[in-house]
Amino acid sequence: MAVLTRCADWAVPLCLLFAGAILFRRPGAWEAYLRGAKQGFSAAVSLLPAMVLLMVSLSVFTSSGACGWIAEKLSPVTDRLGIPAELLPLCILRPLSGSASGAYLSTLLGEVGADSIAGMAASILAASGDTVLYVIGMYYSVTRVRRTRFSLPVAFAVSIFSIFLSCILARLFV
């Protein structure tokens, strides 16, 4: 175990040393690096308005109580489908924001515990899902794709599938 820890301590410095050696050894590598950094910076600047809009809308959505209201209205239906009511806010927040769903997951695990069905399903869902709107919005805004066609419906279908699958797996292992 001590050998593995020692190797892990040296992994990042060795990777940085290797990358630095490549940058200074190959002709044109430094210029390529600078060109890529400029492109990355311009992409980040172009994403800024979309990021601000997404964060402000999500804050309004959660602070207004709309997320809790939607979860409350959907709970009779989802109870029949086997989805715990405690999981609904996470199901709503997960496609929108990773940080908001992570914060809710922490709160949920503190309330119901990690060994409960809701806690286990929430953990599986958080680990297997993705922020659909964020990923699609940022990817398409950078690549300037205008015809998204089926990507959004398929992404939401996969999110719904992951909700059901996380509940099934939680019931199997709890």
N, C-alpha and C positions, 0 to 999 in steps of 0.2 A: 504494500500500500504506500509506503514511503517513496518507493521508486516512481510510482504512478503520480504521486503528488509533485515530486521533483520535476518530472517530465511536463506536467501541466503548467508549472511555474515558468518553464523556459519556452513553452510553445509560442506564445504571443511575441516575445522579444525576437525569437528566431525567425518568425514569419515577417516581422517588420524589417529585420536585417536583410533577409532574402529579397524582399520587395525593394528596399533601398539599393541593394547591389544591382538589381536588374535595371532600375531607373538610371543609375549613373554609368552602367557598363554599356548598354545598348545605345547606339546613336539614334536620336529621334524619340527615345522613350519619354524623356522629360517634356518635350513639346506635346507629345500625344497625351501625357498626363494633364498638362495644363489645358489643352483643348477639351478634354473630357470634363475637367473641373468646371470650366466655363459653361459647357452645355448643361451640366448638372445644376449649376447655380441658376441659370436662366429657366430651367424646368421648375426648380423650386419656387422661383419668383412668380412664374405663371400659374402655379398651383395655389398660391396664397389666397386669392379671392374665393376660390371654391372651398378651401379649408375653413376660412372665416365663416362663410355662409353655413357650412355643415355644422360647425361647432356652436354657432349662435342658435340655429334652428333646433339642435339637439338639447341645448340648455333650456330653451323656451318649452320644448316638448316635455321634458322631465320636470321642470320647476312648476309648470302650470297644473300638474296633476293629471294630464291627459294619459300618460302611460299607466298610472294606477287605475284610472277610470276604465280604460280599454280592457285591462286585465280583469277588473271586477266584472265587467259585462260578459267577457268570454269564459269566465270560470265555470258556469254551469255546463257549457258544451264541452270544454276541455276535460272536466272531471269525468264525463262519460267516456271520453277517448283515452283515459288513463294518464293524462298529463296533470301532475300536481299543480294546484293553484299557486303555490309559492314560486313556481318556475315561470309563470307567464310574463312577469316584467322582464326577466332575462331573455325570454323568447322574443319579446318586442325590441329590446335594446340591442341584442347581439348583432342583427344585420346593420344597425345604424352606427354603433360606436364600440370599439374595443375597450376603451377606458371606462365608459359608463357601465358596460356589462361587467367589467372586472370589479368595479366598485360595488355593484349590486351583488355579484357573486360573493364577495367578502362579507357583506352584510347578511346575505342569506345563509352562508355557512355558519356565521356566528349565531343566528337565530335557530336554525333547525339541526345543525351539526353535519359533519361530513359523512357520517355513517347512515344517515336517513336516506330514504328513496329520493326525496327532493334534492338533498345535498349531493348525492352521488350523480343523479341525472344532470344537475346543474354543472357539476365538475366535468362530466363527459361532454356536455353540450358546449361549454366554454372552451374546452380543449379541441373540439372537432369542428366548430363552426368558424365562420369568418365574417368580417364586417362587409357585407355584400355591397351596400350602397357606396361606402367609402372606396372600396377597391375598384368597383366599376366606374365610379365618378372620376377618380384620380387617374386611372389608366386611360380612360377614353379622352379625358381633357388633355393629357400629355401627348397622346398619339393622334389626337384630332380625328378620332373615329366618330362619324355622325350617325351611321346606321348600326344601332346596337342589336337589332333583330331579336334573337331569342335569348341573349345572354342574361338579361334581367329575370325573365320568367323561369329560366332553368336554374339560375342561382337561388331564387326564392324557393323553388321546388326542392332543391337539395337542402336548403335550410330547414324546411318543414320535415323532410325525411330525417335529418339529423336530430330533430326534436323528438320524433317518435322513436328512433333507434336508441337515443340516450335514455329514454324512459324504459324501454324494453331491457336494455343492458343493466340499468340500475336495479330493476326488479329481479333480474337473474342473479346479481352479485350481492344484494343486500339481504 
